[in-house]
């Protein structure tokens, strides 16, 4: 399990998946903005899609994602003003 806080626009470290599903919980003060879940594929960073639409988390959330062991991903916050967001991620090393 990994935990942390996003207190400004930017990205978390990269996380490597060791089991699935991966559970991501986010809560706190948003200050607007949104969080994209980004995956690295052969050195290229891209946002995760749900039926062709980028997943953009804009409020407290508690969801599971079907990453597979060995996948890497990060959370990227953008467009926020004075955020204070705590995150907890299980299924990663």
Buried (B, 14 or more C-beta within 10 A) or exposed (E): EBEEEBBEBEBBEEBEBBEBBBBBBBBBEBBEBBBBBBBBEEEEBEEEEEEEEEBBBEEEEEEEBEBEEEBBBBBBBEBBEEBBBBBBBBBBE
